[in-house]
Amino acid sequence: MTTEPSLRLFFALPCPGALAEAIDRWRDQQPLGGRPVARANLHLTLAFLGSQPASQLEGLKRLGAHVRADAFQLRLDQLQTIGHGFACLIPSQIPPPLIQLVEQLHAGLSSHGFALDSRPFLPHVTLSRDAQVQSNAKPPSFDWRVEHVVLYASENTPNGQRYREVERWPLTAPAR
């Protein structure tokens, strides 16, 4: 009997190139230690799905295509350690469109039978794993115009983890 191939999947907000570069440059000047996240992998996870059969991919693409949310501004302005030594940038204020986006995505995933993390949503961009954050480290404000949602596949490569974009969907411009 053959086993169906699986993919490690997650929905996320991709960190734009110029912003990822600025974050990377600032992070590299901090005494965080640990294992820095590659610049190309900087993102904000909306829903982690873990290992899923490849046959689920088309359904997840359809679900992503039905997500309707406005583009929004996100300000990452706090440095915090979460979990087991994950140094992260987080917003001091969560924009309502981000909460609406997460709720809509989670509702769609739940209705399709996906088991999601039961912990409350904490928006964050992981900078380094196994880090040692100094309590007095204060990041500058990183302003991010969020305009897309992406479905990523996490892949192990000889050079470490790589997040491959599977599909991308634009957020709409907010009504004026």
Accessible surface in RSA format (square Angstrom, percent):
REM  Atomic radii and reference values for relative SASA: ProtOr
REM  Chains: A
REM  Algorithm: Lee & Richards
REM  Probe-radius: 1.40
REM  Slices: 20
REM RES _ NUM      All-atoms   Total-Side   Main-Chain    Non-polar    All polar
REM                ABS   REL    ABS   REL    ABS   REL    ABS   REL    ABS   REL
RES MET A   1   242.83 125.8 153.97 101.9  88.86 211.6 131.51 111.8 111.31 147.5
RES THR A   2   133.59  95.0 109.22 110.7  24.37  58.1  78.24 105.1  55.35  83.7
RES THR A   3   123.55  87.9 100.41 101.8  23.14  55.1  72.86  97.9  50.69  76.6
RES GLU A   4    82.69  47.5  62.84  47.5  19.85  47.3  40.95  79.2  41.74  34.1
RES PRO A   5    95.36  69.5  84.01  76.6  11.35  41.3  95.36  78.7   0.00   0.0
RES SER A   6    65.68  55.5  40.95  54.7  24.73  57.0  14.13  30.1  51.55  72.2
RES LEU A   7    41.25  23.0  36.91  26.4   4.34  10.9  41.25  29.0   0.00   0.0
RES ARG A   8   110.71  46.5 107.93  55.0   2.78   6.6  37.44  51.2  73.27  44.4
RES LEU A   9     0.18   0.1   0.18   0.1   0.00   0.0   0.18   0.1   0.00   0.0
RES PHE A  10     6.89   3.4   6.89   4.3   0.00   0.0   6.89   4.2   0.00   0.0
RES PHE A  11     0.03   0.0   0.03   0.0   0.00   0.0   0.03   0.0   0.00   0.0
RES ALA A  12     0.00   0.0   0.00   0.0   0.00   0.0   0.00   0.0   0.00   0.0
RES LEU A  13     0.10   0.1   0.10   0.1   0.00   0.0   0.10   0.1   0.00   0.0
RES PRO A  14    19.83  14.4  15.52  14.1   4.31  15.7  15.63  12.9   4.20  26.1
RES CYS A  15    16.70  12.6   0.21   0.2  16.49  38.8   0.21   0.5  16.49  17.8
RES PRO A  16    57.73  42.1  46.52  42.4  11.20  40.7  57.73  47.7   0.00   0.0
RES GLY A  17    56.08  69.2   0.00   N/A  56.08  69.2  40.10 110.0  15.99  35.8
RES ALA A  18    86.79  79.8  68.58 105.8  18.21  41.4  74.01 104.2  12.78  33.9
RES LEU A  19    20.79  11.6  15.48  11.1   5.31  13.3  19.29  13.5   1.50   4.0
RES ALA A  20     4.18   3.8   4.18   6.5   0.00   0.0   4.18   5.9   0.00   0.0
RES GLU A  21    74.78  42.9  74.78  56.6   0.00   0.0   7.92  15.3  66.86  54.6
RES ALA A  22    30.00  27.6  26.83  41.4   3.17   7.2  27.23  38.3   2.77   7.4
RES ILE A  23     0.00   0.0   0.00   0.0   0.00   0.0   0.00   0.0   0.00   0.0
RES ASP A  24    14.62  10.2  14.62  14.6   0.00   0.0   0.00   0.0  14.62  14.6
RES ARG A  25   130.51  54.8 125.11  63.8   5.40  12.9  62.87  85.9  67.64  41.0
RES TRP A  26    31.40  12.6  27.89  13.5   3.51   8.2  22.55  12.0   8.85  14.4
RES ARG A  27    13.43   5.6  11.48   5.9   1.94   4.6   4.59   6.3   8.84   5.4
RES ASP A  28    94.82  66.4  60.50  60.2  34.32  81.2  30.79  72.5  64.03  63.9
RES GLN A  29   133.60  74.7 100.17  73.2  33.42  79.6  40.50  86.2  93.09  70.6
RES GLN A  30    43.25  24.2  28.58  20.9  14.67  34.9   1.12   2.4  42.13  32.0
RES PRO A  31    89.61  65.3  69.60  63.4  20.01  72.7  83.13  68.6   6.48  40.3
RES LEU A  32     4.11   2.3   4.02   2.9   0.09   0.2   4.09   2.9   0.02   0.1
RES GLY A  33    51.26  63.2   0.00   N/A  51.26  63.2  40.16 110.2  11.10  24.9
RES GLY A  34    40.21  49.6   0.00   N/A  40.21  49.6   8.81  24.2  31.41  70.3
RES ARG A  35   140.74  59.1 139.06  70.9   1.68   4.0  72.48  99.1  68.26  41.4
RES PRO A  36    82.42  60.1  62.29  56.8  20.13  73.2  62.29  51.4  20.13 125.1
RES VAL A  37     7.92   5.2   4.92   4.5   3.00   7.2   7.74   6.7   0.18   0.5
RES ALA A  38    57.37  52.8  42.12  65.0  15.25  34.7  53.46  75.3   3.91  10.4
RES ARG A  39   110.17  46.3 102.26  52.1   7.92  18.8  32.36  44.2  77.81  47.2
RES ALA A  40    98.43  90.5  60.33  93.1  38.10  86.7  72.45 102.0  25.98  68.8
RES ASN A  41    11.85   8.2  10.35  10.0   1.51   3.6   1.50   3.6  10.36  10.0
RES LEU A  42     5.57   3.1   0.00   0.0   5.57  14.0   0.78   0.6   4.78  12.9
RES HIS A  43    29.06  15.9  26.19  18.2   2.86   7.3  17.14  17.7  11.91  13.9
RES LEU A  44     0.04   0.0   0.04   0.0   0.00   0.0   0.04   0.0   0.00   0.0
RES THR A  45    38.84  27.6  31.52  32.0   7.31  17.4  19.74  26.5  19.09  28.9
RES LEU A  46     3.85   2.1   0.00   0.0   3.85   9.7   0.68   0.5   3.17   8.5
RES ALA A  47     3.65   3.4   0.00   0.0   3.65   8.3   3.65   5.1   0.00   0.0
RES PHE A  48    99.36  49.7  86.14  53.4  13.23  34.4  86.14  52.2  13.23  37.9
RES LEU A  49    12.01   6.7   0.27   0.2  11.74  29.5   2.95   2.1   9.06  24.4
RES GLY A  50    11.68  14.4   0.00   N/A  11.68  14.4  11.68  32.0   0.00   0.0
RES SER A  51    70.75  59.8  45.64  60.9  25.11  57.8  32.73  69.7  38.02  53.3
RES GLN A  52    28.79  16.1  28.47  20.8   0.32   0.8   0.32   0.7  28.47  21.6
RES PRO A  53    51.72  37.7  50.57  46.1   1.15   4.2  51.68  42.7   0.05   0.3
RES ALA A  54    34.25  31.5  26.32  40.6   7.92  18.0  26.67  37.6   7.57  20.1
RES SER A  55    83.54  70.6  49.26  65.7  34.27  78.9  49.33 105.0  34.20  47.9
RES GLN A  56    69.12  38.7  67.22  49.1   1.91   4.5   4.70  10.0  64.42  48.9
RES LEU A  57    30.54  17.0  30.54  21.9   0.00   0.0  30.54  21.5   0.00   0.0
RES GLU A  58    97.91  56.2  97.61  73.8   0.30   0.7  50.51  97.7  47.40  38.7
RES GLY A  59    23.43  28.9   0.00   N/A  23.43  28.9  18.36  50.4   5.06  11.3
RES LEU A  60     2.45   1.4   1.53   1.1   0.92   2.3   1.81   1.3   0.64   1.7
RES LYS A  61    52.25  25.5  51.16  31.4   1.09   2.6  16.56  14.9  35.69  38.0
RES ARG A  62   147.86  62.1 145.64  74.2   2.21   5.3  67.07  91.7  80.78  49.0
RES LEU A  63    20.75  11.6  15.79  11.3   4.96  12.5  19.74  13.9   1.00   2.7
RES GLY A  64     0.95   1.2   0.00   N/A   0.95   1.2   0.24   0.7   0.70   1.6
RES ALA A  65    42.67  39.2  35.59  54.9   7.07  16.1  36.47  51.4   6.19  16.4
RES HIS A  66   129.74  70.9 117.27  81.5  12.47  31.9  82.73  85.3  47.01  54.7
RES VAL A  67    14.58   9.6   7.19   6.5   7.39  17.8   7.90   6.9   6.68  18.1
RES ARG A  68   155.41  65.3 145.08  74.0  10.33  24.6  65.54  89.6  89.87  54.5
RES ALA A  69    14.69  13.5   2.56   3.9  12.13  27.6  12.43  17.5   2.26   6.0
RES ASP A  70    60.05  42.1  55.52  55.3   4.52  10.7   5.46  12.9  54.58  54.4
RES ALA A  71     6.18   5.7   3.81   5.9   2.37   5.4   3.81   5.4   2.37   6.3
RES PHE A  72     9.20   4.6   5.31   3.3   3.89  10.1   9.20   5.6   0.00   0.0
RES GLN A  73    98.11  54.9  86.47  63.2  11.64  27.7  57.09 121.5  41.02  31.1
RES LEU A  74     1.00   0.6   0.00   0.0   1.00   2.5   0.90   0.6   0.10   0.3
RES ARG A  75   124.73  52.4 120.05  61.2   4.67  11.1  30.77  42.1  93.96  56.9
RES LEU A  76     0.00   0.0   0.00   0.0   0.00   0.0   0.00   0.0   0.00   0.0
RES ASP A  77    19.26  13.5  19.26  19.2   0.00   0.0   2.87   6.7  16.40  16.4
RES GLN A  78    72.34  40.5  71.20  52.0   1.14   2.7  18.30  39.0  54.03  41.0
RES LEU A  79    23.76  13.2   0.00   0.0  23.76  59.7   0.00   0.0  23.76  64.0
RES GLN A  80    70.77  39.6  67.03  49.0   3.73   8.9  24.83  52.9  45.94  34.8
RES THR A  81    62.02  44.1  39.76  40.3  22.26  53.0  34.54  46.4  27.48  41.5
RES ILE A  82    32.47  18.5  26.09  19.4   6.38  15.4  32.47  23.4   0.00   0.0
RES GLY A  83    67.03  82.7   0.00   N/A  67.03  82.7  31.49  86.4  35.54  79.6
RES HIS A  84   167.08  91.3 153.02 106.4  14.07  36.0 108.13 111.4  58.95  68.6
RES GLY A  85    15.16  18.7   0.00   N/A  15.16  18.7  10.77  29.6   4.39   9.8
RES PHE A  86    66.83  33.4  66.83  41.4   0.00   0.0  66.83  40.5   0.00   0.0
RES ALA A  87     0.00   0.0   0.00   0.0   0.00   0.0   0.00   0.0   0.00   0.0
RES CYS A  88     0.00   0.0   0.00   0.0   0.00   0.0   0.00   0.0   0.00   0.0
RES LEU A  89     0.00   0.0   0.00   0.0   0.00   0.0   0.00   0.0   0.00   0.0
RES ILE A  90    10.27   5.8  10.27   7.7   0.00   0.0  10.27   7.4   0.00   0.0
RES PRO A  91    10.25   7.5   1.11   1.0   9.14  33.2   1.11   0.9   9.14  56.8
RES SER A  92    61.41  51.9  30.05  40.1  31.36  72.2  20.34  43.3  41.06  57.5
RES GLN A  93   149.29  83.5 137.21 100.3  12.08  28.8  44.56  94.9 104.72  79.4
RES ILE A  94    68.70  39.1  46.49  34.6  22.21  53.5  46.56  33.5  22.15  60.1
RES PRO A  95    21.47  15.6  15.26  13.9   6.21  22.6  21.31  17.6   0.15   1.0
RES PRO A  96    90.57  66.0  86.79  79.1   3.77  13.7  90.51  74.7   0.06   0.3
RES PRO A  97    32.22  23.5  31.81  29.0   0.41   1.5  32.18  26.6   0.04   0.3
RES LEU A  98     0.00   0.0   0.00   0.0   0.00   0.0   0.00   0.0   0.00   0.0
RES ILE A  99    58.75  33.4  58.71  43.7   0.04   0.1  58.75  42.3   0.00   0.0
RES GLN A 100   108.43  60.6 104.54  76.4   3.89   9.3  36.61  77.9  71.82  54.5
RES LEU A 101     0.00   0.0   0.00   0.0   0.00   0.0   0.00   0.0   0.00   0.0
RES VAL A 102     7.03   4.6   7.03   6.4   0.00   0.0   7.03   6.1   0.00   0.0
RES GLU A 103   107.87  61.9 101.01  76.4   6.86  16.3  43.11  83.4  64.76  52.9
RES GLN A 104    66.64  37.3  54.12  39.6  12.52  29.8  38.96  82.9  27.68  21.0
RES LEU A 105     0.40   0.2   0.03   0.0   0.36   0.9   0.40   0.3   0.00   0.0
RES HIS A 106    48.34  26.4  48.34  33.6   0.00   0.0  32.06  33.0  16.28  18.9
RES ALA A 107    63.22  58.1  50.04  77.2  13.18  30.0  58.93  83.0   4.29  11.4
RES GLY A 108    14.58  18.0   0.00   N/A  14.58  18.0  13.84  38.0   0.74   1.7
RES LEU A 109     0.00   0.0   0.00   0.0   0.00   0.0   0.00   0.0   0.00   0.0
RES SER A 110    66.77  56.4  50.01  66.7  16.76  38.6  32.17  68.5  34.60  48.5
RES SER A 111    92.99  78.6  49.22  65.7  43.76 100.8  52.28 111.3  40.70  57.0
RES HIS A 112   117.59  64.3  88.52  61.5  29.06  74.3  67.45  69.5  50.14  58.3
RES GLY A 113    68.61  84.6   0.00   N/A  68.61  84.6  37.03 101.6  31.58  70.7
RES PHE A 114    20.97  10.5  12.20   7.6   8.77  22.8  15.09   9.1   5.88  16.8
RES ALA A 115   100.33  92.2  67.66 104.4  32.67  74.3  77.07 108.5  23.26  61.6
RES LEU A 116    40.05  22.3  12.12   8.7  27.94  70.2  14.41  10.1  25.64  69.0
RES ASP A 117    83.28  58.3  55.24  55.0  28.04  66.3  43.88 103.3  39.40  39.3
RES SER A 118   115.09  97.3  77.16 103.0  37.93  87.4  54.32 115.7  60.78  85.1
RES ARG A 119   175.87  73.8 160.74  81.9  15.14  36.0  69.48  95.0 106.40  64.5
RES PRO A 120   123.67  90.1 101.04  92.1  22.63  82.3 113.15  93.4  10.53  65.4
RES PHE A 121    53.54  26.8  24.51  15.2  29.03  75.5  31.18  18.9  22.36  64.0
RES LEU A 122    72.26  40.2  65.09  46.6   7.17  18.0  65.09  45.7   7.17  19.3
RES PRO A 123     0.99   0.7   0.85   0.8   0.14   0.5   0.99   0.8   0.00   0.0
RES HIS A 124    45.83  25.0  43.53  30.3   2.30   5.9  26.13  26.9  19.70  22.9
RES VAL A 125     0.00   0.0   0.00   0.0   0.00   0.0   0.00   0.0   0.00   0.0
RES THR A 126    24.19  17.2  19.62  19.9   4.57  10.9   8.61  11.6  15.58  23.5
RES LEU A 127     0.00   0.0   0.00   0.0   0.00   0.0   0.00   0.0   0.00   0.0
RES SER A 128     0.42   0.4   0.42   0.6   0.00   0.0   0.42   0.9   0.00   0.0
RES ARG A 129    68.23  28.6  68.23  34.8   0.00   0.0  13.14  18.0  55.09  33.4
RES ASP A 130    80.50  56.4  68.28  68.0  12.21  28.9  27.62  65.0  52.87  52.7
RES ALA A 131     5.24   4.8   0.00   0.0   5.24  11.9   0.00   0.0   5.24  13.9
RES GLN A 132   129.20  72.2 125.10  91.4   4.11   9.8  49.99 106.4  79.21  60.1
RES VAL A 133    37.30  24.5   9.81   8.9  27.49  66.2   9.81   8.5  27.49  74.6
RES GLN A 134    87.80  49.1  84.19  61.5   3.62   8.6  18.06  38.4  69.75  52.9
RES SER A 135   122.91 103.9  80.43 107.3  42.49  97.9  56.90 121.2  66.01  92.5
RES ASN A 136   131.48  90.7 102.84  99.4  28.63  68.9  45.08 108.5  86.40  83.5
RES ALA A 137    22.33  20.5   3.69   5.7  18.64  42.4  12.22  17.2  10.12  26.8
RES LYS A 138   146.69  71.6 123.62  75.9  23.06  54.9 104.92  94.4  41.76  44.5
RES PRO A 139     5.97   4.4   0.66   0.6   5.31  19.3   0.81   0.7   5.17  32.1
RES PRO A 140    65.83  48.0  51.85  47.3  13.98  50.8  65.20  53.8   0.63   3.9
RES SER A 141    61.01  51.6  34.76  46.4  26.25  60.5  14.05  29.9  46.96  65.8
RES PHE A 142    14.76   7.4  12.81   7.9   1.96   5.1  14.76   9.0   0.00   0.0
RES ASP A 143    73.67  51.6  50.51  50.3  23.16  54.8  22.22  52.3  51.45  51.3
RES TRP A 144     4.46   1.8   2.69   1.3   1.77   4.2   1.89   1.0   2.57   4.2
RES ARG A 145    90.67  38.1  79.76  40.7  10.91  26.0  40.92  55.9  49.75  30.1
RES VAL A 146     1.42   0.9   1.06   1.0   0.36   0.9   1.42   1.2   0.00   0.0
RES GLU A 147    81.38  46.7  76.81  58.1   4.56  10.9  13.53  26.2  67.85  55.4
RES HIS A 148    55.35  30.3  53.61  37.3   1.75   4.5  25.74  26.5  29.61  34.5
RES VAL A 149     2.30   1.5   2.30   2.1   0.00   0.0   2.30   2.0   0.00   0.0
RES VAL A 150     0.00   0.0   0.00   0.0   0.00   0.0   0.00   0.0   0.00   0.0
RES LEU A 151     0.00   0.0   0.00   0.0   0.00   0.0   0.00   0.0   0.00   0.0
RES TYR A 152    21.49  10.0  21.49  12.2   0.00   0.0   9.70   7.3  11.78  14.5
RES ALA A 153     0.49   0.4   0.49   0.8   0.00   0.0   0.49   0.7   0.00   0.0
RES SER A 154    14.00  11.8   4.20   5.6   9.81  22.6   2.44   5.2  11.56  16.2
RES GLU A 155    50.91  29.2  46.43  35.1   4.48  10.7  27.01  52.2  23.90  19.5
RES ASN A 156   128.27  88.5  98.16  94.9  30.11  72.5  32.37  77.9  95.90  92.7
RES THR A 157    48.73  34.7  32.23  32.7  16.50  39.3  32.76  44.0  15.97  24.1
RES PRO A 158   145.63 106.1 100.97  92.0  44.66 162.3 114.89  94.9  30.74 191.0
RES ASN A 159   150.46 103.8 111.72 108.0  38.74  93.3  34.52  83.1 115.93 112.1
RES GLY A 160    36.44  44.9   0.00   N/A  36.44  44.9  34.50  94.7   1.94   4.3
RES GLN A 161    72.46  40.5  52.60  38.4  19.86  47.3  27.77  59.1  44.69  33.9
RES ARG A 162   114.98  48.3 114.09  58.2   0.89   2.1  40.76  55.7  74.21  45.0
RES TYR A 163    34.80  16.2  19.28  11.0  15.52  40.4   5.60   4.2  29.20  36.0
RES ARG A 164    78.32  32.9  76.76  39.1   1.55   3.7  34.52  47.2  43.80  26.5
RES GLU A 165    75.71  43.5  54.16  41.0  21.55  51.3  21.53  41.6  54.18  44.2
RES VAL A 166    26.22  17.3   4.52   4.1  21.69  52.3   6.11   5.3  20.11  54.5
RES GLU A 167    62.54  35.9  57.45  43.5   5.09  12.1   8.99  17.4  53.55  43.7
RES ARG A 168    99.35  41.7  80.72  41.1  18.63  44.3  32.37  44.2  66.98  40.6
RES TRP A 169    26.54  10.7  26.54  12.8   0.00   0.0  22.22  11.8   4.32   7.0
RES PRO A 170    96.51  70.3  84.64  77.2  11.87  43.2  84.64  69.9  11.87  73.8
RES LEU A 171    16.74   9.3   3.02   2.2  13.72  34.5   3.63   2.6  13.11  35.3
RES THR A 172    72.21  51.4  67.05  68.0   5.16  12.3  65.29  87.7   6.92  10.5
RES ALA A 173    84.18  77.4  60.48  93.3  23.70  53.9  62.04  87.4  22.14  58.7
RES PRO A 174    41.26  30.1  36.12  32.9   5.14  18.7  36.12  29.8   5.14  31.9
RES ALA A 175   104.30  95.9  66.58 102.8  37.72  85.8  77.21 108.7  27.09  71.8
RES ARG A 176   259.97 109.2 181.28  92.4  78.68 187.3 105.30 143.9 154.67  93.7
END  Absolute sums over single chains surface
CHAIN  1 A     9869.8       7639.6       2230.2       5250.4       4619.4
END  Absolute sums over all chains
TOTAL          9869.8       7639.6       2230.2       5250.4       4619.4
